[in-house]
Amino acid sequence: MPDNPVNIVVGTNNRHKLREIRQILSDVPGVELVGLSAYTGVPDVVENADTFAGNAQKKAYELARFIALAGRVGFASQSTSMDDEDETDFEALSARRYRTVSGRQKKVSLTPERMPKVTRPANLDLLVMADDSGLEVDVLGGAPGVISARYAGKHGDDAANNRLLLKNLKGVPPEKRKARFVCEIALASPEGILFTVRGTVEGRIIDEERGGGGFGYDPLFFYPPLDQTFGEIPAEEKNKISHRSQALAQFHAELEKLLKSR
């Protein structure tokens, strides 16, 4: 493997996810993980796909394209916020980004109708990994699913999300509370999607929170093999069995294949 490390931008502003990803991938040789906060003026990507994989791919590809385009045209850094419900905002932003082609300014779209797939990018100067993850409860038809982070309405309100989940499961017996955490991770270059991997962990939802560790639905997610919730399991132990660790193990293997092809 070449001495020069490959920089991979981790496409999230969620400090919990970033810390967990860094812990799990800390021993990967030849790779440097860069937080999204290293770049300014990066918009939030609209997560409007109906699958975890679709959202992960969309985030990774759009962020890779945006960062690459920003570097080419050197536009002024500024704080840009995108409305989760209004995809046209991203299109409007795209229309203001230009590159020079044959001496003329040409608009560049950051959101093509179909995201291209590539087996190997022309170079590895810019790679972005992004994930989408959440909770699926069978008796609720797979909900919260892709809206796990905003199940109760406000994005990232863990307490409200947990209250709503318990409300919707009221009266449901333990044996029918089967659930799983799902994580899909995509790696993209500005040229397209390189690969996508999936990890899951099975458990069930209990009727009250247990443990102060983790985040999100962790205190309600009971993991039978350890007879504890994800909120009770120490972080180091959870990182070995979590849905994200399962996906990252596959990510590690696919990334090694990619790096060996350089």
C-alpha positions as CSV (number, residue, x, y, z in Angstrom):
1,M,0.0,0.0,0.0
2,P,1.4,3.5,-0.8
3,D,2.8,5.6,2.0
4,N,0.6,8.5,1.3
5,P,-2.7,8.1,3.2
6,V,-6.0,8.2,1.5
7,N,-8.3,10.9,3.0
8,I,-11.9,9.9,3.4
9,V,-14.4,12.6,4.4
10,V,-16.9,11.2,6.8
11,G,-20.2,12.8,5.7
12,T,-21.9,13.5,9.0
13,N,-22.1,16.3,11.5
14,N,-23.4,13.9,14.1
15,R,-20.6,13.7,16.7
16,H,-21.8,10.4,18.1
17,K,-21.6,8.7,14.7
18,L,-18.3,10.3,13.9
19,R,-16.7,9.2,17.2
20,E,-18.1,5.6,16.7
21,I,-16.8,5.4,13.1
22,R,-13.4,6.7,14.1
23,Q,-13.2,4.1,17.0
24,I,-14.1,1.2,14.8
25,L,-11.8,2.2,11.8
26,S,-8.9,3.5,14.0
27,D,-6.7,0.5,13.0
28,V,-7.3,0.7,9.2
29,P,-3.8,1.3,7.7
30,G,-3.2,4.0,5.0
31,V,-6.5,5.9,5.7
32,E,-7.1,9.2,7.3
33,L,-10.7,10.1,8.3
34,V,-11.7,13.7,7.9
35,G,-14.8,15.2,9.6
36,L,-17.2,17.1,7.5
37,S,-16.6,20.1,9.8
38,A,-13.3,20.5,8.0
39,Y,-15.2,22.1,5.2
40,T,-17.2,25.3,5.3
41,G,-20.4,26.1,3.4
42,V,-21.4,22.5,2.9
43,P,-25.2,22.2,2.7
44,D,-27.3,19.5,4.4
45,V,-28.2,16.9,1.8
46,V,-32.0,16.3,1.6
47,E,-32.5,12.7,2.8
48,N,-35.7,11.9,0.9
49,A,-34.9,8.4,-0.4
50,D,-37.2,5.6,0.8
51,T,-34.4,3.2,1.8
52,F,-31.3,3.5,4.0
53,A,-29.1,2.6,1.0
54,G,-30.7,5.3,-1.1
55,N,-30.1,8.0,1.5
56,A,-26.5,6.8,2.1
57,Q,-25.7,6.9,-1.6
58,K,-27.3,10.3,-2.1
59,K,-25.4,11.8,0.8
60,A,-22.0,10.4,-0.2
61,Y,-22.3,11.3,-3.9
62,E,-23.8,14.8,-3.5
63,L,-21.2,15.7,-0.8
64,A,-18.3,14.4,-3.0
65,R,-19.6,16.4,-5.9
66,F,-20.1,19.5,-3.8
67,I,-16.7,19.4,-2.2
68,A,-15.0,18.8,-5.5
69,L,-16.9,21.6,-7.2
70,A,-16.1,24.0,-4.3
71,G,-12.4,23.3,-4.7
72,R,-12.5,24.0,-8.4
73,V,-14.4,27.3,-8.4
74,G,-13.2,28.5,-5.0
75,F,-16.5,30.0,-4.0
76,A,-16.8,32.0,-0.8
77,S,-17.3,29.9,2.3
78,Q,-20.6,30.6,3.9
79,S,-23.1,28.9,6.2
80,T,-25.7,27.2,4.1
81,S,-28.8,25.4,5.4
82,M,-31.1,23.2,3.4
83,D,-34.7,22.6,4.2
84,D,-35.3,18.9,4.7
85,E,-38.6,19.1,2.9
86,D,-37.5,21.2,-0.1
87,E,-35.2,19.5,-2.5
88,T,-35.4,22.5,-4.9
89,D,-33.1,24.4,-2.5
90,F,-30.3,22.1,-3.5
91,E,-31.1,22.7,-7.1
92,A,-31.0,26.4,-6.6
93,L,-27.7,26.1,-4.9
94,S,-26.4,24.0,-7.7
95,A,-27.4,26.6,-10.2
96,R,-25.1,29.1,-8.5
97,R,-22.0,26.9,-8.8
98,Y,-20.0,27.1,-12.0
99,R,-16.9,25.7,-13.7
100,T,-15.1,27.1,-16.7
101,V,-15.4,25.0,-19.9
102,S,-13.7,26.2,-23.0
103,G,-13.5,29.8,-21.6
104,R,-17.2,29.9,-20.7
105,Q,-19.0,29.4,-17.5
106,K,-21.2,26.3,-17.4
107,K,-23.7,25.3,-14.8
108,V,-23.0,22.0,-13.0
109,S,-25.8,19.9,-11.6
110,L,-25.0,18.2,-8.3
111,T,-28.1,16.0,-8.4
112,P,-28.4,13.9,-11.5
113,E,-31.5,11.8,-11.9
114,R,-29.5,8.6,-11.6
115,M,-26.3,8.4,-9.5
116,P,-23.6,6.7,-11.6
117,K,-21.8,3.6,-10.3
118,V,-18.0,3.3,-10.7
119,T,-15.8,0.3,-10.0
120,R,-12.7,2.5,-9.6
121,P,-12.4,6.3,-9.7
122,A,-9.8,8.0,-11.8
123,N,-8.0,9.0,-8.6
124,L,-8.5,8.7,-4.8
125,D,-8.0,12.3,-4.0
126,L,-11.5,12.8,-2.8
127,L,-13.7,10.1,-1.3
128,V,-16.7,10.5,0.9
129,M,-18.3,7.9,3.1
130,A,-21.9,8.5,4.3
131,D,-24.3,6.3,6.2
132,D,-27.9,6.2,6.9
133,S,-29.1,4.1,9.8
134,G,-32.1,3.6,11.9
135,L,-34.5,1.3,13.7
136,E,-37.0,-1.1,12.1
137,V,-39.8,-2.5,14.3
138,D,-41.7,-5.4,12.6
139,V,-45.0,-4.9,14.3
140,L,-45.0,-1.2,13.2
141,G,-44.4,-2.2,9.5
142,G,-40.7,-1.3,9.7
143,A,-41.2,2.1,11.3
144,P,-39.5,4.3,12.3
145,G,-37.3,3.3,9.4
146,V,-35.7,6.1,7.4
147,I,-37.3,8.7,9.6
148,S,-35.8,7.3,12.8
149,A,-34.0,10.5,13.6
150,R,-37.1,12.6,13.2
151,Y,-39.8,10.1,14.2
152,A,-41.6,12.5,16.5
153,G,-41.1,15.5,14.2
154,K,-38.0,17.3,15.3
155,H,-34.7,15.9,14.0
156,G,-32.5,14.5,16.7
157,D,-35.0,14.7,19.6
158,D,-34.1,11.4,21.1
159,A,-36.4,11.7,24.1
160,A,-39.4,12.6,22.0
161,N,-38.7,9.8,19.5
162,N,-38.4,7.2,22.3
163,R,-41.7,8.4,23.9
164,L,-43.5,8.1,20.6
165,L,-42.1,4.6,20.0
166,L,-43.3,3.5,23.4
167,K,-46.7,5.0,22.8
168,N,-47.0,3.2,19.5
169,L,-46.0,-0.1,21.1
170,K,-48.3,0.3,24.1
171,G,-50.1,-3.0,24.7
172,V,-47.9,-5.0,22.3
173,P,-46.5,-8.1,24.1
174,P,-42.7,-8.6,24.3
175,E,-42.6,-11.5,21.8
176,K,-44.1,-9.2,19.1
177,R,-41.6,-6.4,19.7
178,K,-38.9,-7.8,17.4
179,A,-36.7,-5.0,16.0
180,R,-33.4,-4.4,14.3
181,F,-30.9,-1.6,13.8
182,V,-29.9,-1.2,10.2
183,C,-26.9,0.7,8.8
184,E,-26.1,1.2,5.2
185,I,-22.7,2.9,4.3
186,A,-21.8,4.2,0.8
187,L,-18.5,5.3,-0.5
188,A,-18.4,7.8,-3.4
189,S,-16.1,9.9,-5.4
190,P,-17.2,12.8,-7.5
191,E,-17.6,10.3,-10.4
192,G,-20.2,8.1,-8.7
193,I,-20.9,5.4,-6.1
194,L,-18.0,3.0,-5.5
195,F,-19.8,0.6,-3.2
196,T,-22.5,0.2,-0.6
197,V,-22.5,-2.2,2.4
198,R,-25.2,-3.1,5.0
199,G,-25.1,-4.2,8.6
200,T,-27.9,-5.2,10.9
201,V,-28.3,-6.3,14.6
202,E,-31.4,-8.0,15.9
203,G,-33.2,-7.4,19.2
204,R,-36.5,-6.2,20.6
205,I,-37.9,-3.1,22.1
206,I,-38.6,-3.1,25.9
207,D,-41.2,-1.0,27.6
208,E,-38.9,1.4,29.5
209,E,-35.4,2.9,29.0
210,R,-32.4,1.2,30.6
211,G,-28.9,2.5,30.7
212,G,-27.4,5.9,30.1
213,G,-25.0,5.0,27.3
214,G,-25.3,5.3,23.6
215,F,-27.8,7.6,22.0
216,G,-31.1,7.5,20.1
217,Y,-33.1,4.3,20.7
218,D,-30.2,2.5,22.4
219,P,-31.8,2.5,25.9
220,L,-34.9,0.8,24.5
221,F,-33.2,-1.7,22.3
222,F,-32.7,-5.0,24.1
223,Y,-30.0,-7.3,22.8
224,P,-30.7,-10.9,24.0
225,P,-27.2,-12.4,23.6
226,L,-25.9,-10.0,26.3
227,D,-29.2,-9.6,28.2
228,Q,-28.7,-5.9,28.1
229,T,-29.9,-2.9,26.2
230,F,-27.6,-1.0,23.9
231,G,-27.8,1.8,26.5
232,E,-26.3,-0.5,29.1
233,I,-23.6,-2.2,27.0
234,P,-20.2,-0.4,27.2
235,A,-19.2,1.5,24.1
236,E,-16.2,-0.7,23.3
237,E,-18.4,-3.8,23.5
238,K,-21.2,-2.3,21.6
239,N,-18.9,-1.3,18.8
240,K,-18.0,-4.9,18.3
241,I,-21.6,-6.0,17.7
242,S,-23.6,-3.0,16.5
243,H,-25.2,-2.6,13.1
244,R,-22.6,0.1,12.3
245,S,-19.8,-2.2,13.2
246,Q,-21.2,-4.9,11.0
247,A,-21.4,-2.5,8.1
248,L,-18.0,-1.0,8.8
249,A,-16.4,-4.5,8.8
250,Q,-17.7,-5.0,5.3
251,F,-16.7,-1.4,4.4
252,H,-13.2,-2.2,5.7
253,A,-13.0,-5.3,3.4
254,E,-14.3,-3.4,0.3
255,L,-12.0,-0.4,1.0
256,E,-8.9,-2.7,1.2
257,K,-9.8,-4.1,-2.2
258,L,-10.0,-0.6,-3.6
259,L,-6.7,0.5,-2.1
260,K,-4.9,-2.6,-3.4
261,S,-6.0,-1.7,-6.9
262,R,-4.1,1.6,-6.8
